[in-house]
Amino acid sequence: MSSLSGPQKELLRNAVMTAFPDGMGLKRWLGTNLHTEQSHDNVLADVNIKQSDSDIAYDLVELLEAKGLTIEFLAKLAADYPNDKVFLALHKILACSGNQNDGLQRFTEFLDILAKQPLKQKTIRFVQQIPGCPDPLPQSLRLGVDPKRSVMADGSPTSENDFDPRTEDVAKAIRSKLDAIKDSKVLDENYQEVGLLRFVSQELGAGAPSSVKDLSAYLAAFLTERKDVEDCGNLVWRVFDLLCNRGKKEEAKIIGEVVDLMLPLSLPWDILSEAWRQLQDHGAVLIQSSVVKKTGAEILVAGLFKRPTSWSISSPEPTGQQLVGFEDVPIGDPDRNEESALRDLYLATCYPNDREKGTSTADRLTAAQMRQELCGLFWSRSLGPKRPSYCVVTLALSEKDRQNQAKLLSNLAIPHLLFIELKPDSKTLKFESFVIDCLNIRLKWATKGFPV
């Protein structure tokens, strides 16, 4: 059962051409995934792969429709090739309203086939957002997912290999920031007027020769090649603080933005790499045993999603703007269930400053209603910064509690929300304490009306 419209067929053809840029690749995939001994289902035998890519895609879609295999093909394609063209086809073909019986039947058939395959979390996350998708997902689909896995936030890194912090992109962004102040001058500690970038070079010990004309590029390369958190400290203590003392608000703001670009690079690479491995290997919404404090969680999330840090600075510990203040009770507590966790998350998200006021509203909502509202909120909040919101959770005391923790987070299934586990003895403690002390210098000036 399918009966696709003309535009839907065209979207599916585009998805086929994106997933299989050559005919042999498509033939191998069909032989593994859609080949049966029954002649009426044997699509592989009927596809002429010697045609052009567009002709192959055209014929394949027509064959799938004629043999009633379109939905099976979609489900298997979504599991193996979760790219934008595939997702667009899924959205347009599966989306339905509550009174479309054929649409609901088609969606149910799709989910039944999907549940029998190993799934990437990106696929599950997208399927949940298609209009008409059951909420929560049917039990058969949940059982098809590793219980240690849960939905990963949108915008996640896309490299299939080792974690790549994209240092060259950070260098380009820093150069652009510094270009905006390349003509600025400042009175140094001796009240001598100097070029601001020369002053920055001096305070960093960058050793830029006087012959260097493009100091912005030189300093950007210096910072990103070293990836040294002490450079961030010097930018705050020696440059930002002096600029604020001299009343140079715009210049101070740009130096603060350079620090925000640098902090994710300065986090120890093995910490970022291990967190990235967890996302790749397990699709884990819970990043375990990585950092000590909420400040470290902001730097970790920024690094994973290749974005600058963004602070809602509060003393004594700066926290990120995307942090959701969730969980007073340890999430590993076996008495904690999915509905109570959803309710607490709903209150922390929608009523962060007055949870008592939100309690009556939350009590009137079902778990499904809260989940839908939270999915929409976190989806929206991820668009501007191009990274997910996140919560921090305390390290569970026992392996059993850690299993409860992972299972509960898996069942919450909130896209665009990540959880970071705080570990008191992480090796990042010294790093995080250094960063907090530097950021609190920015806090001092923020209270006086300066940008942070």
N, C-alpha and C positions, 0 to 999 in steps of 0.2 A: 504494500500500500504506500503510495506516495503522491503521484500526480503533481509534479512541480510546475509552477508557472514559468513563462519564458524568462523573466528576470532572475528567478531562483536558479534555473538551469545555468544561466550565464555566470552567476556567482559561484556555482559548484565547479564549472569548467575552469574559472580563474583559480579556484582553490587547488584543483588537480594540477594545473600547470605550475603553480608555485611549489607544491609538495614534490612533484616529479618533473624536474627540468629535462629529463631524457627518458625515452621510451623503454629502455632496458631496465631502468630503475623501477618504473611502473610495473613492468612485466614481472620482475622478481617479487615486488610487494604483493601484487595480485595473486601470484602463485602461492604465497605463504598465507595470505589473509582472506582471500575470497574465492579460492579454488575448491570446487567440489567435484565429485565423480558424476553427479547428475548433469546430463547434457544441458538441461534448460537453465541450470545455475552457473554453468562453466563460462564465466565472463572472459577468462584468460584466453580461451581458444578463439574467441570472437573479436578480440581487439587487434587491429592491424597497427603494429608499432612502427611500421616503416613510413607512416604518414608524417605530416608536420605536427608539431606539438598541439596546435589549436584543433587540428582535425582529430587527433587521438582523443583529446579531451571532449570534443563534441560527440564522437562515436561512443565513448565510454559512458557518458551521462545518459545518452539515449538507450544504451544496452541495460544500464542499471535500472532505469525506469521500466523498460519492457519486461525485465525479469523480476521486478519487485524487490530489488536489492539495494535501493538507494539509501534507506535508513541504516542498514547494516554497514554499508560502505562509509557513511558519515560517522558512525560510532567508532569504527576502526581507524578511520583517518584522524579523527579528533584525538584519539589516544596516542597515535604515533607522530602526528605532525601538527602540534598545537601552535600554528602561526596565524597571523592576522587575517589572511584571506580565508583560511579554514573557519575561523571563528565568525567572520562576517557571514559566510554561507550558513553556518549553524544558526546564527541569530535570525536570519531572514526565513529560513526553512522551518525551524522548530517553534518560533515565537507564536503564542496563541493566547486567546483570552479564555476565561472560564467556561464560556458557553460553546466553544468549538470542539465538538466531540471528536471529529476526525483529527484535529490538531492535538488534542490530549492523548489520543490513541497513538499517534505518531511519536509524541514525546515519550510516552511510556515505553514503547518499543525501543526507542533510542537508548533510554536509561537502562533497560534490561540488558541490552547488548554491551553497553559501556561498562556495566558493573562486573562483567566477567573478564575484564582485561586489567593489566597493571597500568595505573594511571599517573600522569604527571599532575601535580597540584594546580598548575596553571589551567589545565583542562577542567578540573572540577570547579575551580573558582569561576571560570567563565560560564559554565553551564548553569551555575546557580543564579546568574544574573539574567538569563534569558527569560523574557516574559512568559509566564505560564509554567515555569519550573516548579515542581512540588516543593513545599517548604515545611519541614526539613526534607532533605533528600530521602528517597525511600531506603528502607533498611538494607535491601539487597545491594544498593550502591555503596552504602557505608561499610558493609562487610567486605566489599571488594577492595577496600583501602587498608593499607598497613595501619594498625591502631596507633602507631607512633607518629603517623603523619597527620597533618592538618593543613587547612588552606593557607597558602602563602600569599603575601600581599602583592598587589600589582606594582609594576615598575621594578621588579627584582632584577639583579644582574642576569645577563643572557649568555655569557660565555660558557661553553660546555667543558672547558678545560680548567686550568688553575685560575685562581682569582687574579684579575687584572685591575689594579686601582686606577688605570688610565691616567698616569702621571702627566702625560703630554697634554691632556685636556685641562688638568688643573693648572699647569704652567701657562697655557694660553689664557685661561680665565684670570690668573694673577696678573699677567702682563697687561691685559685689558684694564684691570682696576688701577694699576700703577700708571698707565698712560694718562688716566684722568687727572693725576696730580703731578705729572712730570715737570710742569712749569711752576709749581708752588715752591715758595721759600718759607723758612721758619727760623726763628731765633733759637740757637742752640743753648746749651746749659750756661754758656759764657755770654749769652745775649749777642752773639755774632750771627749775622744773617747768612744762611747757607741754603743751597738747593735741597729740597726735601728728600729727593731720592739719594743724593750724596750722603745726607745725614742718615738715612735708612741703611745704606751700604756700610757706613762707618760703624753704626751701632750693632749691625749683624756680624761685623768682621768679615765682610764679603770680599774685601780687597779688590774692588773694581778699579782698574787703572783709569787714569784721567782721559785716556784716549777713547774709552768706550763711549759711543754716542747714544746707543739704545740701552740706557740703564734699566728700563722696565723689563726688557727681555733678559738682560744679564741677571737681575735680581730674581726674576721668576725661575730661571734655570737653576740658580744657586739654591733657592729654597726647596724646589721640588726634587733636585738631585740628592740633597742631604736628608730631607724628610726628618729633620731634627726638631723635637718638641721645644728644645731650648731656644730655637729661632723664634718660635711662637711667643715664648716668654719675653725675649728681647723686644719683639714688636710691640707687646703690650706694655711692659715696664719702661722701656727706654724710648719708644716712639709714641705710642698711643697716649700714654700718660703725659708726656711733654706737650703733645699737640693740644690736649685738653687744657692744660695749664696755660697755653698760649691763646686759647679761645678759638682754635681751628677745628670747628665742629665737623665740617664736610671732610676734611683730610683725615681726621680721627676716625670717622665712619668708614672710610675706605680701608684704612689700616685694619680696623676690626673685621671687615669683610675678607681681607687677605688671610687673617688668622683663622676665620671660619673655613676657608678653603683648605688651609694647611692642616688643621687638626686631624681630619680623617687619615691623611697620609702619614701623620706622625704616630698614630697608634701602631703598636708592634704588628708587623706584617703577619706573623704566625697566628695572632689572635683573629685578625680579619679573615685569614685564609681558612682557619678552622670553622669559623662561623659560616663562611661561604660553603665549605664542604658539607656542613649540616643541611643547609638549604638545598644543595644539589642532591645529596645522597638520600635524604629523608623527606624533603619538602617540608621541613619542620617549621611550624609557626613559632615554636619555642627554641630559642638559641640558648644552649646550655653552657654553664661554666665558662663565661667569657670575661666579664668585667665585674667591678666591685660596687660601683655607685651609679646613680641615675645619670650623672654627668658622663660617665663612661658609656652608658647605654646610648646616649645621643650621638656620641662620636662613632660608636660601632655602627648604628643604623645609617648614619650619614655616609660612612665609608662603604658599607655594603651596597648602597644604592647610588654611590658616586655623586653625592650632593654635598654642599657645604653644611656645616653645623648651623643650627638656628636656635637661638636661646630665648627662653623666658627667664631671665636671670633673677634668681631669688637667693637670698643669703640663708644659711652658709653654703648651700650647694646649688649651683646653677643647673637648671633642667631645660630640656628641649621643648620647643613649641608644640611638637607632635606627641608629647607624652600624655597619656591618659592615666589619671590617678586612681588606678583600680587595685582592689584587693587589700582589705584589712585582715582577713582571715587567710592563713596559708592555703594556697590552692590545692596542695596535696592532701588536705584533710579529707578523709573518706566520707565524712558527713556532708561534704559539699557536693551538690548535684548540679546538673546542667542548668536547670531553671533558676536556681538561686544564684549561680554565677552570672547568668545572663542578666538577672535583675540588678545585681551589684554593678555590672559593667554598664548597664543602661543608666543607672543613677550617676555613676562616675563620669559618664560621657555627656549626658544631657543636663545634669544638675550638679556640676562639679563644686559649686559654692554653697549649695543649700540642698543637701540630699534629703532632708526631712520634707521639704516642699515637694520633691518629686516622688516621694514614696507612694502617695495616694494614686498618682497617675500610673506608676509602675504596677501597682497592685491590680489595676483594672485591665492590664494588658496580658495577653497570652505570651508564652515563650516564642511562638512563631511571629507574633506581631513585633515583639521587641527585637528579634533577630532581623526582621526585614528593615525596621527603622535604623538599626545600627549599621546594617550593610550599606544603606543609602548614605548615612552620615559619613562613614569612614571612606566610602567611595569618593564622595565629594571632597573630603579633606585631603585626599591623596593627590588631587589634580594640580593644585598650585605648586606645592613643593616637589611634586613628582617622586614621592616616597611615601611609605605608609605611616599611619599613626602606630604607636607602640605602647605597651605596658611593660612594667618590670615586675618580676616575681621573685620572692626569696628562694634561695636554694632549699629544696626539700630535704628533710632530715634523714630519710631512708630511701632505699631503692624502691620500696613499695609505694611510698608517697610520690616518688618521681614518676612512677608508672601511672598512678592516679592522676597526677598533674598533666601528663601527656595525653591521657585518654580524655580528660575533661576538655582540654583545649581543642582536641580533635573534634569533639562533639559540638563545641560552640560554633565552629565553622563560620567565622566572620572574616570575609575577604578584606584586604587592605588594613589588616591589623596584625602586628607582630608582637611576640612576647620575648623579653630578654631576661634570662635568669641571672641574678646577682650572686656572685660567689665571694665571700669575705676574704679568702686567701688567694685570689687571682693575682698573677704576677703584675697586673696593671695598676696595683694600688699606688705605687710611687708616681707613676705617670699621671694617674687621675688626680692625685693630691696636688701635683704641680700645676695641672691645668686649672683646677678649681681656684687655687690661689691667684693665678693670673686673671681668670675671668672675674673674680671678685674686685679686681682693680677697675674693670669695666663697669661693674655694678656701682662702685663708688661714684663714678661720673654719671651713670644713668640717673641716679637720684638727684643730680644737679641739672638735669635736662639735656645731657649729652647722649648721642646715639650709642647703642651698645654693639 
